Amino acid sequence: VDGGEATEMARRTVSELDAGQLNSGMDRRSCLGRLTQSLKAPVIVAPMFLVSGPALVLASSLAGVIGSLPAANARTLADLEQWLGQIAETCRPLQLPWAVNLIVHKSNSRLREEIRLLETYQPPLVITALGSPATVLEDIHAYGGAVFADVTTPALARKAVSLGVDGLVVVCAGAGGHTGEYSPFAFVPEIRRFWAGPLVVAGAISNARGIRAAQLLGADLVYMGTRFICAKESLVTDGYRNMLVASRMEDIVATKAVTGVTASFLRASLEQAGFCAEQTSGVRALDFSPERLTDAKAWRDIWAAGQGVGSVERISAVEEIVAQLLTELSLLEA
Ligand SMILES: Cc1cc2nc3c(=O)[nH]c(=O)nc-3n(C[C@H](O)[C@H](O)[C@H](O)COP(=O)(O)O)c2cc1C
């Protein structure tokens, strides 16, 4: 390889929008523009089961990041309707972005009804997880919403792109809850080989350096879950909050023992609930049926968190967490 060719190869690898021939499309970049134009930091406060409610979403979106919640967190469809109405009423006039996470796994028997409510309240972003985004694309696109798919492998990412999603959430190693296993250093560039559209990276991103590193790798936005669990506006108990503050990276265990799919939890909460991280017998099957919400013992008593937990130093309001991130970001610029 001569010098000229080497430079050309490097240019191609580095150029994020290399992608004249890649999947992207101007409409997808403009979809990103719409979602991010009012943001103070390129952050989505990740949707978290039994953690994210309307207060967390509103505080996040008002603070200049994107708030989100899993539809599954509302016990009933009437609750979900009330939550979505409350969020839309504040965010719509201010044109603030917010997101709803839909579990598209076959065990979610109320998915159709959840989609109907999204058509009414029109969250600008819908993020699908644990299944194919195909079932929701048409309905969400019909009201002008964007659909991002949460993926843990390049194969799932290619599938989602081929179905016509507007963006990808690439869940990497170290993430809280259902985690990926790939390093972001390999995963993001791998995705950028075939996808130039909106890309969110997740996994142990808990401070401004993580945000900047993700952007340097080629991401547009990051998911931050663990960093926000102990926000005052979340739905969790103080026991969970205090355990997060006391925990460091080595206190996180990734195990299949709780849901049958690898997920990261606080070790002390697993032990409190009588689980052994290495356990494989008695493993529950993945179950997102509404009934699970009334006996969601696994997630209520066993507390999920990712490897970035060491950045959680105190219980604070969302506004303070975002202010700290913004200060850190500006110090990095200086
Ligand atoms: C307590 C908890 C619950 C979660 N529940 C969901 C969920 O319901 N749906 C989903 O798509 N992801 C869920 N996740 C994953 C997050 O959306 C996100 O991928 C993860 O928090 C990112 O990693 P981080 O925690 O290291 O920032 C959950 C994560 C945590 C910590």
The ligand as a Gaussian input file, in Angstrom:
#p B3LYP/6-31G(d) Opt

LIG

0 1
 C      -32.780000      -0.912000      36.067000
 C      -32.702000      -1.015000      34.567000
 C      -33.841000      -1.357000      33.868000
 C      -33.808000      -1.421000      32.465000
 N      -34.958000      -1.677000      31.777000
 C      -34.980000      -1.594000      30.425000
 C      -36.203000      -1.706000      29.702000
 O      -37.281000      -1.865000      30.252000
 N      -36.145000      -1.612000      28.345000
 C      -34.966000      -1.418000      27.688000
 O      -34.969000      -1.329000      26.456000
 N      -33.796000      -1.308000      28.340000
 C      -33.789000      -1.369000      29.691000
 N      -32.607000      -1.206000      30.376000
 C      -31.379000      -0.907000      29.623000
 C      -31.219000       0.588000      29.448000
 O      -32.226000       1.092000      28.597000
 C      -29.826000       0.945000      28.866000
 O      -29.535000       0.145000      27.752000
 C      -28.726000       0.789000      29.886000
 O      -29.115000       1.322000      31.128000
 C      -27.473000       1.498000      29.402000
 O      -26.388000       1.169000      30.193000
 P      -25.917000       1.983000      31.499000
 O      -26.897000       1.625000      32.562000
 O      -24.566000       1.425000      31.745000
 O      -25.941000       3.439000      31.184000
 C      -32.601000      -1.161000      31.777000
 C      -31.455000      -0.832000      32.512000
 C      -31.491000      -0.738000      33.877000
 C      -30.242000      -0.329000      34.629000

